[in-house]
Amino acid sequence: MTAEFDSLLPELKEFSIPDVPFKVVDPTALPERTCATFNEFMTSSSVPGAFCVYSHDYSRFCNLVRKGEITIP
């Protein structure tokens, strides 16, 4: 199961954006199924830009998937 999680939940490189207090990641490289599920997870969330999300939001998403609380179809 770990190998499947590794392919569904790749590590994304954190970076900073001026005037944004937290590190961000670019989720556009996520696998298609993961991206769709992550986009649903992020619905109604505050994000710093159209191309990135807070790193802690992606980490939380990954933890919830690994715990089985979110399923990637």
Residue, then its C-alpha position, 0 to 999 in steps of 0.5 A: m500500500t505504501a508504494e501506491f500512496d507514494s505514486l498517488l501522493p508525490e512529494l511536492k517541493e515547497f517554495s515561498i511567495p512574497d507576502v505569503p506567510f506560509k510555504v506553498v506547493d504547486p499541485t499541477a504535477l499531481p496525478e490526474r485522480t489525485c488532482a481531482t480529489f485534492n481539488e474537491f478537498m480544497t473547495s472553499s479553501s483560501v489559497p495564495g494563488a491560482f497555481c499553488v496551495y499552502s504546503h500544510d493543506y497538501s500535507r493534511f490532505c496526504n495524511l487524510v488519504r493515508k488514514g483512509e478518511i479520503t479515498i482517491p478513486 
